[in-house]
Every structure is written in C-alpha cells, then in structure tokens.
Amino acid sequence: MGIQITPSILNADLAALGAEVARIPSADWVHVDVMDNHFVPNLTLGLPVIESLRRRGGLPIDAHLMIEDPDRWAPAYAEAGCGSVTFHVEAARAPIRLARSIRALGARASMALKPATPIESYADLLPEVDMVLLMTVEPGFGGQKFLDVVLPKIRRARLLIEKSGGECWLQVDGGISPETIERCAAAGADVFVAGSAVYSAADPDAVVRTLRALAKAAAD
C-alpha cells in the first residue's frame, strides 16, 4: 500500500471546493471533516457537500465523522460514494455492526480515537476495520499544534495491527506538516491527513509531494 497523503479541505476555500480539490492532484484521497457541534465544538461540512464533490469525480473521499450517533448516519456516507468512512469509537454504540454495515455498502470502514483514548481497549476490533485513525490533536478545529504524546500510541497501534495480521492502515490527523510527518512515519503511521500545512501554501500540491517524500524516507 505504501505512504498515502490525504489533504483535509477543512482549511480550503469552502466557497470553491471543487477548484480546491483540483489543486492537489498528487494526493491519494481528499479528507472531509464532518462535525455536528455536539461530539466536537464545531459545525462543518455534511452529506450534501460530499454528494456534490462525488458528482464532480476526481479523488476518492475519506470522510471523517466527528458526530454523535454515527451508527445512524455513517452508512449514508458510504451510500453517497465515500471510499472510506471513519467513525469515532467514543461515539459508536455498536462499532462492529457499524463497521460491517459500512463495508457491506462498498466503503472502507475506519475507527477513530481521540488522543486520550487507549488503542488497547479496541484491539479486538482491528479485524473488523480497514483503517485506524489516531487523532494527534483534540478533534474539532484545524490548525492545532501536533501532540507529541501520541507518538508512543502510534507505535503501540502499529504493533497491534501487525499482531492482528490484517491489512489495516494507520492514519494520523492533526498538526501534520513537514516538521512532524517524519516522526509519525517512523512510529508506524502510513496515511497522513494534512490541512493547514497544505492549504496555507501557495502551491498545495508541492506540499503534498514534499510530505510524501519525507514520510517515505522516514518509513524506510
């Protein structure tokens, strides 16, 4: 599978999302943060925006649902054509059933954990998901500083994934930049969400290429 770079459009120009996605052709996915102002203290994009992006084609969508009641709402994102749908284990009532529902609809199922949520508590779920997302900031807002305290958790997650024997990706999200991506890759992450670092640059795609090169070098 190798290194994957997934720019978040949370920090893009929301009035021209189609054009903003077109500025990152080197990316593997486009990461869409869905927040409901309940699970996290922010309100952002929802299903209609994702449906609009899908009609335009282009990069596959990696939907990160920071919402209450993902058991009810997450399958609709798979039905809308998202290639990957991530739900927070802190909010899911029946995570195994939810993951299986997402997969049955043709999308990759991913579980996300806040910085303080231990990965060990969810080790038994690893065969049921295609990706684990470890938040490296507190979810809710872009532009936050990377939390170094999550690095040991990335290492532990990688060991658990290898022990489970599955083909599970390990994604990190929050404060990912040219200054932090190498540490995450060396710890075992292979999918990287970057928002501010990409869309604050004059050439977002150049940043995508730089992030990929740094992560590949650190992972070797």
C-alpha positions as CSV (number, residue, x, y, z in Angstrom):
1,M,0.0,0.0,0.0
2,G,2.8,2.4,0.9
3,I,2.5,6.0,2.1
4,Q,-0.7,7.9,1.4
5,I,-1.3,11.7,1.7
6,T,-4.9,12.8,2.4
7,P,-5.3,16.6,2.5
8,S,-8.1,17.9,4.6
9,I,-10.3,20.5,2.9
10,L,-11.3,22.0,6.3
11,N,-8.8,24.8,5.7
12,A,-9.5,25.2,2.0
13,D,-11.7,27.8,0.4
14,L,-15.1,26.4,1.2
15,A,-16.7,28.6,-1.5
16,A,-14.8,26.8,-4.2
17,L,-14.2,23.3,-3.0
18,G,-14.2,21.7,-6.5
19,A,-11.4,24.0,-7.5
20,E,-9.6,23.5,-4.2
21,V,-9.6,19.7,-4.7
22,A,-8.2,20.2,-8.2
23,R,-5.2,21.9,-6.7
24,I,-4.0,18.7,-5.1
25,P,-3.7,16.2,-7.9
26,S,-0.8,14.3,-6.3
27,A,-2.9,13.4,-3.2
28,D,-4.3,9.9,-2.7
29,W,-7.6,11.0,-1.1
30,V,-9.4,14.1,-0.1
31,H,-10.2,14.2,3.6
32,V,-13.6,15.7,4.5
33,D,-14.2,16.5,8.2
34,V,-17.8,16.2,9.2
35,M,-18.6,17.9,12.6
36,D,-22.0,18.3,14.2
37,N,-21.3,20.8,17.0
38,H,-22.2,18.1,19.6
39,F,-19.5,15.4,19.5
40,V,-17.0,18.3,18.9
41,P,-17.5,22.0,19.4
42,N,-17.6,22.9,15.7
43,L,-20.0,22.7,12.8
44,T,-18.7,21.9,9.3
45,L,-19.5,20.1,6.1
46,G,-22.1,17.4,5.7
47,L,-23.6,14.9,3.3
48,P,-24.8,17.4,0.6
49,V,-21.3,18.7,0.2
50,I,-19.9,15.2,-0.1
51,E,-22.6,14.3,-2.7
52,S,-21.7,17.4,-4.7
53,L,-17.9,16.5,-4.6
54,R,-18.7,13.0,-5.7
55,R,-20.6,14.3,-8.7
56,R,-17.5,16.2,-9.8
57,G,-15.4,13.0,-9.7
58,G,-11.7,13.2,-9.0
59,L,-10.1,12.0,-5.8
60,P,-11.8,9.4,-3.6
61,I,-13.3,10.8,-0.4
62,D,-12.1,9.9,3.0
63,A,-14.9,11.0,5.3
64,H,-14.1,11.6,9.0
65,L,-17.3,11.7,11.0
66,M,-16.9,13.7,14.3
67,I,-20.5,13.3,15.1
68,E,-22.9,11.9,17.7
69,D,-24.8,8.7,16.7
70,P,-22.6,7.5,13.8
71,D,-24.4,4.2,14.0
72,R,-27.4,6.1,12.4
73,W,-25.6,8.4,10.0
74,A,-22.3,6.8,8.8
75,P,-23.9,4.3,6.4
76,A,-25.3,7.2,4.4
77,Y,-21.8,8.5,3.7
78,A,-20.9,5.1,2.2
79,E,-24.0,5.1,0.1
80,A,-23.1,8.6,-1.1
81,G,-19.9,7.2,-2.6
82,C,-17.2,7.8,0.0
83,G,-14.3,5.5,-0.4
84,S,-13.6,5.4,3.3
85,V,-15.9,6.3,6.2
86,T,-14.4,6.9,9.7
87,F,-16.4,6.9,12.9
88,H,-15.3,7.6,16.4
89,V,-15.3,4.7,18.8
90,E,-16.2,7.1,21.6
91,A,-19.5,7.8,19.9
92,A,-20.4,4.5,18.4
93,R,-22.8,2.2,20.3
94,A,-22.2,-0.9,18.2
95,P,-18.8,-0.4,16.4
96,I,-18.6,-3.9,15.0
97,R,-22.0,-3.8,13.5
98,L,-21.4,-0.3,12.1
99,A,-18.1,-1.3,10.5
100,R,-19.7,-4.3,8.8
101,S,-22.5,-2.1,7.6
102,I,-20.0,0.4,6.0
103,R,-18.1,-2.4,4.4
104,A,-21.3,-4.0,3.1
105,L,-22.0,-0.8,1.3
106,G,-18.7,-0.9,-0.5
107,A,-16.6,1.6,1.5
108,R,-13.6,1.1,3.7
109,A,-14.5,1.2,7.4
110,S,-12.3,3.1,9.8
111,M,-12.4,3.7,13.6
112,A,-11.0,6.9,15.0
113,L,-9.7,7.5,18.5
114,K,-9.2,10.8,20.4
115,P,-5.7,11.4,21.8
116,A,-6.6,10.1,25.3
117,T,-8.5,7.0,24.1
118,P,-6.3,3.9,24.5
119,I,-5.8,1.8,21.4
120,E,-5.5,-1.4,23.5
121,S,-9.2,-1.2,24.5
122,Y,-10.2,-1.6,20.8
123,A,-7.6,-4.2,19.7
124,D,-10.3,-6.8,19.2
125,L,-11.9,-4.5,16.6
126,L,-8.9,-4.4,14.3
127,P,-10.0,-7.4,12.1
128,E,-13.3,-5.5,11.6
129,V,-11.9,-2.3,10.2
130,D,-9.7,-1.3,7.2
131,M,-8.0,1.7,9.0
132,V,-7.4,3.1,12.4
133,L,-7.3,6.9,12.7
134,L,-5.3,8.3,15.7
135,M,-6.0,11.9,16.4
136,T,-2.8,13.8,17.1
137,V,-4.8,16.9,18.2
138,E,-8.1,17.2,20.1
139,P,-10.7,16.9,17.3
140,G,-12.8,20.0,16.4
141,F,-10.6,22.6,14.8
142,G,-7.9,22.8,12.2
143,G,-4.5,24.5,12.7
144,Q,-3.8,23.0,16.1
145,K,-0.3,22.0,17.3
146,F,0.8,18.4,17.0
147,L,0.7,16.4,20.2
148,D,4.0,14.5,20.6
149,V,2.4,12.5,23.4
150,V,0.5,10.5,20.8
151,L,3.7,9.1,19.2
152,P,4.0,6.1,21.6
153,K,0.4,5.3,20.9
154,I,1.2,5.2,17.2
155,R,3.9,2.7,17.9
156,R,1.6,0.6,20.0
157,A,-1.1,0.7,17.4
158,R,1.3,-0.4,14.7
159,L,2.4,-3.4,16.8
160,L,-1.2,-4.4,17.4
161,I,-2.1,-4.1,13.7
162,E,0.8,-6.3,12.8
163,K,-0.2,-8.8,15.5
164,S,-3.7,-8.9,14.2
165,G,-2.4,-10.0,10.8
166,G,-4.8,-7.8,8.8
167,E,-4.3,-5.2,6.1
168,C,-5.2,-2.3,8.3
169,W,-3.9,1.2,7.5
170,L,-2.8,3.5,10.3
171,Q,-3.8,7.2,9.8
172,V,-2.8,10.2,11.8
173,D,-4.7,13.5,11.7
174,G,-3.8,16.8,13.4
175,G,-0.8,19.1,13.1
176,I,0.7,17.1,10.3
177,S,3.3,19.1,8.5
178,P,6.9,18.8,7.1
179,E,8.1,19.3,10.6
180,T,6.1,16.5,12.2
181,I,5.4,13.9,9.5
182,E,8.7,12.1,9.8
183,R,8.2,11.3,13.4
184,C,4.7,9.8,12.7
185,A,6.0,7.7,9.8
186,A,8.9,6.4,11.8
187,A,6.5,5.4,14.6
188,G,4.4,3.4,12.1
189,A,1.8,5.6,10.5
190,D,1.2,5.2,6.8
191,V,-1.7,7.5,6.0
192,F,-1.4,11.2,6.7
193,V,-4.1,13.9,7.0
194,A,-2.7,17.4,6.5
195,G,-4.9,20.5,6.3
196,S,-3.3,23.8,7.3
197,A,0.2,22.8,6.0
198,V,-1.3,22.1,2.6
199,Y,-3.8,24.8,2.0
200,S,-1.9,27.6,3.6
201,A,0.8,27.2,0.9
202,A,0.8,29.0,-2.4
203,D,1.3,25.6,-4.1
204,P,-0.7,23.0,-2.1
205,D,0.3,20.1,-4.4
206,A,4.0,20.8,-3.9
207,V,3.4,20.4,-0.1
208,V,1.7,17.1,-0.8
209,R,4.7,15.9,-2.7
210,T,7.1,17.1,0.0
211,L,5.1,15.3,2.7
212,R,5.1,12.1,0.7
213,A,8.8,12.2,0.2
214,L,9.6,12.9,3.9
215,A,7.2,10.2,5.1
216,K,8.7,7.6,2.7
217,A,12.3,8.4,3.7
218,A,11.4,8.2,7.4
219,A,9.5,4.9,7.0
220,D,12.4,3.2,5.1
